[in-house]
Amino acid sequence: MSFPHFHRTAGGGQVDFSGPNVRRSVLAVAAPMLVAQVLNLLYNIVDRIYIGKIPGQGTLALAGLGLCFPLITLITAFANLFGVGGAPLCSIARGQKDLKSARTIMANAWFMLMVSGAALTLIGIVFHKPLLYLFGASGDTYPYAAQYMTIYLLGTVFVMTSLGMNPYINSQGFARTGMLTVLLGAVANIILDPILIFGLGLGVRGAAIATVLSQLLSAVWVMAFLTGSKAELRLVLKGFRPDAAIIKRILALGTSSFVMGFTDSLVQVACNSTLSAFGGDLYISVMTVINSVRQIAQTPVLALADGASPVISYNYGARMADRVRAAIRFMTQLGFGYTLLIWGFISLFPETFIRIFNPDPELLAIAVPSLHIYFFGFVMMAFQFSGQSVFKSLNKAKLAIFFSLLRKAIIVVPLTLLLPHVGGLGVNGVFLAEPISNLIGGLACYITMRCTVMPELSAMERAKSAR
């Protein structure tokens, strides 16, 4: 049985997931997604770079911004719950030529993004003070954290729209358009940050306002494309009614991404509160910098995994097992090579990465050894990303959820709380929890994926040849 190839739009805008060269298909999606994710990273990274350089306030302000990370991560987790949760289902439906189901999935995802966005805004603003102190705030860092968080929360619906609906552009093969979603917002943020932070003297408030306005611009772009004539799957809201069965399917698949984000938030809370107790505000600033370096380091391998996902989903839906296997192999090999390379760069030039955010000598003195501990064995993350991507792409929600919980909730959080009390490790115990979880969680996830998915693909090939 043959499946017709999707055509490329003018200028090569739409990627052909059924093309004979799987590596080219993966890279065709991953390359613009890499640019998009780097630009998306700039939303917050640029804020940290400028905030860390506010004269006389940079180190404390950076700690205050770091205290907001758990809530920002939680908002992203909800965006992924309905965005990443529904996009693979759309790709599978497209592979099966069921465009009506794909459109219905997308409309229900949009509805849930709006509902959860409104709820998060209300809850976050009402309870922001007790939340920030729970996250490890002190009397010195709370004012900075509160200024940023309350303004950022006002733009939650924009964040949910831009992050949550952009995967539905990528799932149709319009990776370049998805990249432009983030490009518009990131460029606006880069321009607005220095104007509002330094030019108008708004400080941390200026960084938050710049981020909200930038996310608004991205959200408008996403909705304009998905409701316009260029989209293969258009978002039609007229006569829309929520479908509980479809929402349940989206939740089932998206829960793994949500759990990853939620447990990231939980880890950040555990780290900040433990560091506050054992090291004080300065160590929260150090963790803010290290988290920023980690986000920079892992963005390319995440883009690779996300780029492979629609290719894997589409060919799985089309019963092309050999192409699914080839995409998994390529994603894993390239991810391993990249993580090994970036680990080497960070180990050799730690101060270069830290100075991007804050050049304070006192911070540098403790950040360098902490960075070495935190990034030890970073290469094992390639296996975690590869295994998780395959589970999500093939709608194996239970396995994806389990391995999300294993690495963060079951390994990192307990170790973060326990290791500082072992053998006088103190703050070093907090940074040591990450490499231990990378080794155990990464290998467990990848080995399980190989043992469960590869036999299924072999059975798919046998059934196809027997026809």
C-alpha positions as MATLAB code, in Angstrom:
seq = 'MSFPHFHRTAGGGQVDFSGPNVRRSVLAVAAPMLVAQVLNLLYNIVDRIYIGKIPGQGTLALAGLGLCFPLITLITAFANLFGVGGAPLCSIARGQKDLKSARTIMANAWFMLMVSGAALTLIGIVFHKPLLYLFGASGDTYPYAAQYMTIYLLGTVFVMTSLGMNPYINSQGFARTGMLTVLLGAVANIILDPILIFGLGLGVRGAAIATVLSQLLSAVWVMAFLTGSKAELRLVLKGFRPDAAIIKRILALGTSSFVMGFTDSLVQVACNSTLSAFGGDLYISVMTVINSVRQIAQTPVLALADGASPVISYNYGARMADRVRAAIRFMTQLGFGYTLLIWGFISLFPETFIRIFNPDPELLAIAVPSLHIYFFGFVMMAFQFSGQSVFKSLNKAKLAIFFSLLRKAIIVVPLTLLLPHVGGLGVNGVFLAEPISNLIGGLACYITMRCTVMPELSAMERAKSAR';
ca = [
       0.000    0.000    0.000;
       1.506    3.347   -0.995;
       0.929    6.726    0.591;
       1.073    9.863   -1.576;
       3.723   12.399   -0.629;
       2.598   15.794    0.581;
       3.653   18.565   -1.771;
       5.893   21.379   -0.692;
       4.364   24.806   -0.748;
       5.968   27.658   -2.633;
       9.398   28.353   -1.257;
       9.532   24.932    0.379;
       7.273   25.991    3.267;
       5.782   22.561    4.014;
       7.952   19.575    4.837;
       7.205   16.204    3.228;
       7.160   13.747    6.151;
       6.774   10.759    3.807;
       9.838   11.598    1.692;
      12.454    8.898    1.067;
      15.223   10.700    2.995;
      14.207   10.494    6.669;
      17.266   12.408    7.888;
      16.461   15.275    5.572;
      12.843   15.323    6.792;
      13.960   15.428   10.439;
      16.481   18.194    9.801;
      14.018   20.148    7.653;
      11.732   20.378   10.686;
      14.443   20.507   13.352;
      16.503   23.321   11.806;
      13.803   26.004   11.875;
      12.548   24.610   15.194;
      16.059   25.036   16.585;
      16.023   28.669   15.534;
      12.521   28.989   17.015;
      13.545   27.419   20.326;
      16.703   29.517   20.562;
      14.582   32.588   19.965;
      12.000   31.352   22.469;
      14.794   30.939   24.992;
      15.696   34.573   24.424;
      12.351   35.637   25.919;
      13.654   34.875   29.397;
      17.411   34.671   28.793;
      17.581   38.266   27.592;
      15.672   39.331   30.699;
      18.251   37.570   32.880;
      21.190   39.071   30.997;
      19.919   42.622   31.414;
      18.600   42.160   34.956;
      21.915   40.661   36.075;
      23.644   43.846   34.945;
      21.435   46.392   36.747;
      23.968   48.560   38.656;
      24.083   47.751   42.356;
      21.062   45.439   42.174;
      21.966   42.810   39.573;
      22.785   39.847   41.820;
      19.724   40.242   44.074;
      17.453   41.036   41.132;
      18.717   37.884   39.381;
      17.852   35.834   42.467;
      14.386   37.425   42.492;
      13.852   36.459   38.863;
      15.040   32.921   39.633;
      12.322   32.656   42.263;
       9.732   33.215   39.518;
      10.989   30.249   37.478;
       8.747   27.627   39.121;
       5.580   29.505   38.184;
       6.845   30.391   34.692;
       7.745   26.719   34.197;
       4.291   25.678   35.407;
       2.613   27.983   32.875;
       4.778   26.451   30.137;
       3.785   22.991   31.406;
       0.098   23.792   30.902;
       0.838   25.128   27.413;
       2.605   21.850   26.611;
      -0.224   19.815   28.134;
      -2.582   20.881   25.365;
      -0.028   21.904   22.724;
       2.463   19.057   22.714;
      -0.369   16.770   23.840;
      -2.526   17.353   20.785;
       0.036   18.012   18.038;
       1.226   14.352   17.708;
      -2.435   13.285   17.503;
      -2.854   15.773   14.640;
       0.214   14.343   12.885;
      -1.048   10.776   13.282;
      -4.484   11.812   11.932;
      -2.823   13.516    8.956;
      -0.827   10.365    8.280;
      -4.143    8.485    8.220;
      -5.689   11.171    5.935;
      -8.290   12.063    8.590;
      -8.122   15.865    8.395;
     -11.506   16.373   10.052;
     -10.327   14.685   13.253;
      -7.085   16.672   13.138;
      -9.018   19.959   12.999;
     -11.271   18.918   15.877;
      -8.266   18.011   18.019;
      -6.720   21.434   17.403;
      -9.928   23.340   18.256;
     -10.371   21.503   21.552;
      -6.737   22.121   22.451;
      -7.207   25.875   21.872;
     -10.276   25.911   24.118;
      -8.437   24.223   26.983;
      -5.452   26.551   26.594;
      -7.721   29.565   27.070;
      -9.507   28.097   30.092;
      -6.319   27.039   31.878;
      -4.592   30.335   31.004;
      -7.362   32.390   32.603;
      -7.361   30.169   35.708;
      -3.570   30.406   36.145;
      -3.681   34.205   35.840;
      -6.281   34.542   38.588;
      -4.708   32.027   40.980;
      -1.178   33.334   40.453;
      -2.018   36.983   41.096;
      -4.116   36.250   44.196;
      -1.551   33.921   45.810;
       1.743   35.302   44.455;
       3.145   36.392   47.835;
       2.831   33.076   49.732;
       3.989   31.237   46.599;
       7.169   33.307   46.311;
       8.069   32.727   49.965;
       7.369   29.019   49.464;
       9.792   29.150   46.512;
      12.583   30.459   48.795;
      12.144   34.247   48.759;
      13.687   36.400   51.461;
      12.913   39.955   52.527;
      15.622   41.172   50.133;
      14.590   39.173   47.048;
      10.774   39.265   47.397;
      10.295   42.817   45.993;
      12.148   41.931   42.788;
      10.308   38.638   42.387;
       6.881   40.191   43.029;
       7.466   42.992   40.512;
       8.285   40.516   37.771;
       5.733   37.822   38.571;
       2.603   39.979   38.886;
       3.175   41.620   35.497;
       4.205   38.375   33.781;
       0.988   36.702   34.966;
      -1.123   39.318   33.161;
       0.199   37.911   29.878;
      -0.483   34.247   30.678;
      -3.140   33.840   27.978;
      -0.705   35.220   25.393;
       1.958   32.739   26.530;
      -0.542   29.881   26.348;
      -1.568   30.866   22.822;
       1.918   31.334   21.380;
       3.508   28.286   23.044;
       0.454   26.031   23.041;
      -0.794   26.578   19.484;
       2.557   26.831   17.695;
       3.011   23.008   17.718;
      -0.108   22.789   15.520;
       1.683   24.873   12.910;
       4.759   22.633   13.123;
       2.657   19.455   13.022;
       1.381   20.480    9.573;
       4.935   20.764    8.282;
       5.108   24.586    8.417;
       8.217   24.654   10.598;
       9.433   27.961    9.148;
       6.153   29.633   10.032;
       6.466   28.185   13.535;
       9.939   29.662   13.715;
       8.601   33.086   12.734;
       6.115   32.904   15.621;
       8.983   33.015   18.061;
      11.177   35.290   15.950;
       8.643   38.113   16.111;
       8.320   37.943   19.876;
      12.009   37.417   20.581;
      13.126   40.356   18.438;
      10.510   42.556   20.108;
      11.756   41.437   23.529;
      15.392   42.137   22.648;
      14.454   45.642   21.483;
      12.079   46.461   24.352;
      14.179   45.131   27.250;
      16.946   47.789   27.284;
      14.441   50.541   26.533;
      12.140   49.644   29.426;
      14.735   48.368   31.930;
      17.373   51.089   31.524;
      15.924   53.782   29.249;
      12.707   54.278   31.234;
      14.282   53.083   34.497;
      11.624   50.448   35.113;
      14.125   47.753   36.154;
      12.589   44.331   36.751;
       9.119   45.659   35.915;
      10.406   46.723   32.493;
      11.674   43.216   31.775;
       8.267   41.743   32.611;
       6.381   44.301   30.483;
       8.698   43.618   27.533;
       8.084   39.872   27.821;
       4.286   40.265   27.977;
       4.179   42.574   24.932;
       6.427   40.185   23.003;
       4.251   37.183   23.799;
       1.196   39.167   22.688;
       2.811   39.745   19.302;
       3.599   36.029   18.934;
       0.057   35.066   19.932;
      -1.473   37.357   17.303;
       0.793   35.827   14.638;
      -0.163   32.244   15.573;
      -3.886   32.922   15.524;
      -3.650   34.848   12.244;
      -1.953   31.871   10.561;
      -4.140   29.123   11.996;
      -7.352   30.961   11.107;
      -6.044   32.022    7.673;
      -6.097   30.409    4.248;
      -2.487   29.128    4.208;
      -3.005   26.562    6.981;
      -3.885   23.040    5.884;
      -5.699   22.545    9.195;
      -7.587   25.755    9.950;
      -8.759   26.686   13.433;
     -12.507   27.196   13.016;
     -14.198   28.504   16.158;
     -17.679   29.158   14.759;
     -20.109   26.673   16.271;
     -17.361   25.082   18.375;
     -18.347   22.842   21.259;
     -15.868   21.156   23.590;
     -15.553   17.409   23.038;
     -14.792   15.610   26.311;
     -13.527   12.456   24.573;
     -11.003   14.387   22.459;
      -9.887   16.507   25.405;
      -9.312   13.282   27.334;
      -7.084   11.956   24.507;
      -5.097   15.199   24.430;
      -4.695   15.097   28.203;
      -3.563   11.470   28.091;
      -0.727   12.239   25.682;
       0.063   15.724   26.938;
       0.323   14.616   30.551;
       3.878   13.419   29.971;
       5.006   16.875   28.821;
       2.996   18.455   31.626;
       4.576   16.163   34.196;
       8.025   17.073   32.826;
       7.234   20.753   33.258;
       5.526   20.299   36.608;
       8.395   18.252   37.996;
      10.853   20.845   36.620;
       8.904   23.411   38.634;
       9.010   21.126   41.665;
      12.770   20.680   41.280;
      13.252   24.455   41.075;
      11.269   24.928   44.282;
      13.279   22.208   46.046;
      16.589   23.664   44.799;
      15.803   27.265   45.689;
      14.430   26.479   49.147;
      17.355   24.151   49.979;
      19.954   26.591   48.639;
      18.312   29.398   50.604;
      18.675   27.355   53.790;
      22.252   26.152   53.184;
      23.771   29.036   51.209;
      21.492   32.099   51.137;
      20.379   34.435   48.315;
      23.729   34.325   46.504;
      23.346   30.602   45.802;
      19.863   31.195   44.377;
      21.511   33.641   41.965;
      24.072   30.934   41.105;
      21.315   28.394   40.420;
      19.516   30.967   38.245;
      22.676   31.334   36.158;
      23.290   27.570   35.973;
      19.681   26.916   34.932;
      20.118   29.531   32.216;
      23.301   27.840   30.947;
      21.520   24.465   30.982;
      18.648   25.866   28.931;
      21.117   27.197   26.364;
      22.956   23.863   26.274;
      19.913   21.628   25.893;
      17.964   23.729   23.383;
      19.546   22.184   20.228;
      18.974   18.596   21.372;
      15.398   19.471   22.352;
      14.847   20.964   18.900;
      16.214   17.784   17.347;
      13.820   15.662   19.408;
      10.892   17.951   18.584;
      11.892   17.963   14.908;
      11.914   14.173   14.787;
       8.559   13.903   16.574;
       6.151   14.804   13.713;
       8.217   12.685   11.293;
       7.995    9.700   13.650;
       4.270   10.277   14.322;
       3.371   10.661   10.648;
       5.258    7.576    9.467;
       3.941    5.553   12.406;
       0.408    6.508   11.372;
       1.269    5.574    7.776;
       2.685    2.188    8.993;
       6.161    2.971    7.611;
       8.182    1.180   10.307;
      11.541    1.474    8.544;
      11.244    5.271    8.444;
      10.226    5.426   12.093;
      13.287    3.346   13.016;
      15.576    5.502   10.873;
      14.280    8.723   12.473;
      14.828    7.332   15.988;
      18.367    6.221   15.163;
      19.297    9.551   13.579;
      17.824   11.562   16.446;
      19.725    9.539   19.059;
      23.090    9.571   17.286;
      23.030   13.291   16.572;
      21.782   14.090   20.080;
      24.579   12.057   21.679;
      27.248   13.765   19.583;
      25.924   17.236   20.376;
      25.568   16.727   24.147;
      29.097   15.312   24.322;
      30.431   18.363   22.475;
      28.596   20.981   24.532;
      29.589   19.268   27.790;
      33.203   19.628   26.700;
      32.794   23.334   25.939;
      31.113   24.063   29.275;
      33.796   22.113   31.175;
      36.619   23.978   29.431;
      35.146   27.498   29.504;
      32.794   27.737   32.526;
      33.504   31.407   33.274;
      32.586   32.410   29.716;
      29.087   30.994   30.138;
      28.594   32.436   33.629;
      29.745   35.953   32.667;
      26.955   36.140   30.088;
      24.591   36.716   33.007;
      26.649   38.184   35.834;
      30.354   39.098   36.143;
      30.345   39.549   39.936;
      33.615   38.018   41.317;
      31.895   36.608   44.413;
      29.284   34.863   42.290;
      31.909   33.552   39.848;
      33.952   32.033   42.665;
      31.154   29.699   43.718;
      29.405   29.314   40.345;
      32.364   27.697   38.515;
      32.726   24.603   40.752;
      28.948   24.329   41.017;
      28.662   24.344   37.211;
      31.222   21.522   36.902;
      29.254   19.353   39.322;
      25.865   20.099   37.771;
      26.930   19.336   34.191;
      28.949   16.188   34.906;
      27.686   13.458   32.550;
      25.431   15.853   30.619;
      25.755   13.521   27.607;
      23.279   11.117   29.252;
      20.515   13.657   28.619;
      20.572   12.648   24.940;
      19.104    9.261   25.877;
      16.402   10.837   28.044;
      15.317   13.221   25.283;
      15.364   10.480   22.646;
      13.314    8.008   24.668;
      10.789   10.632   25.779;
      10.366   11.928   22.235;
       9.594    8.445   20.887;
       7.073    7.674   23.631;
       5.245   10.960   23.011;
       5.374   10.611   19.219;
       3.876    7.111   19.292;
       1.152    8.040   21.800;
       2.621    5.820   24.536;
       1.439    8.146   27.256;
       1.925    5.887   30.289;
       5.604    5.245   29.562;
       6.249    8.910   28.790;
       4.626    9.949   32.078;
       6.497    7.339   34.109;
       9.937    8.363   32.873;
       9.107   12.036   33.345;
       8.309   11.272   36.972;
      11.264    8.939   37.435;
      14.024   11.415   36.638;
      12.621   14.504   38.313;
      10.122   13.608   41.035;
      11.504   10.216   42.092;
      15.247   10.911   41.747;
      16.097   14.639   41.665;
      13.736   16.064   44.288;
      14.536   13.519   47.043;
      18.287   13.776   46.310;
      18.115   17.581   46.378;
      16.577   17.460   49.824;
      18.736   14.623   51.202;
      22.260   15.000   49.765;
      23.063   18.355   51.445;
      22.800   16.500   54.783;
      25.150   13.667   53.699;
      28.869   13.842   54.477;
      28.854   17.607   54.801;
      28.020   18.115   51.099;
      25.839   21.150   51.823;
      25.050   23.166   48.688;
      27.148   20.780   46.556;
      24.551   18.098   47.246;
      21.934   20.199   45.445;
      24.081   20.438   42.308;
      25.075   16.747   42.483;
      21.461   15.549   42.255;
      21.254   16.504   38.559;
      24.067   14.306   37.121;
      22.917   11.309   39.187;
      19.400   11.637   37.756;
      20.748   12.044   34.213;
      22.614    8.753   34.448;
      19.885    6.644   36.020;
      16.853    8.267   34.355;
      18.402    8.659   30.905;
      19.559    5.063   30.578;
      16.341    3.626   32.021;
      14.202    5.643   29.605;
      16.213    4.804   26.483;
      16.648    1.099   27.235;
      12.918    0.733   27.899;
      12.132    2.510   24.632;
      14.392    0.110   22.699;
      12.848   -2.937   24.380;
       9.233   -1.881   23.755;
       9.170    0.098   20.508;
      11.599   -1.844   18.299;
       9.728   -5.195   18.577;
       6.495   -3.371   17.699;
       8.080   -1.870   14.585;
       9.384   -5.294   13.553;
       5.889   -6.766   13.941;
       4.517   -3.882   11.855;
       6.976   -4.719    9.062;
       6.084   -8.432    9.158;
       2.369   -7.652    8.969;
       2.933   -5.307    6.031;
       5.021   -7.846    4.076;
       2.438  -10.580    4.712;
      -0.291   -8.647    2.905;
];
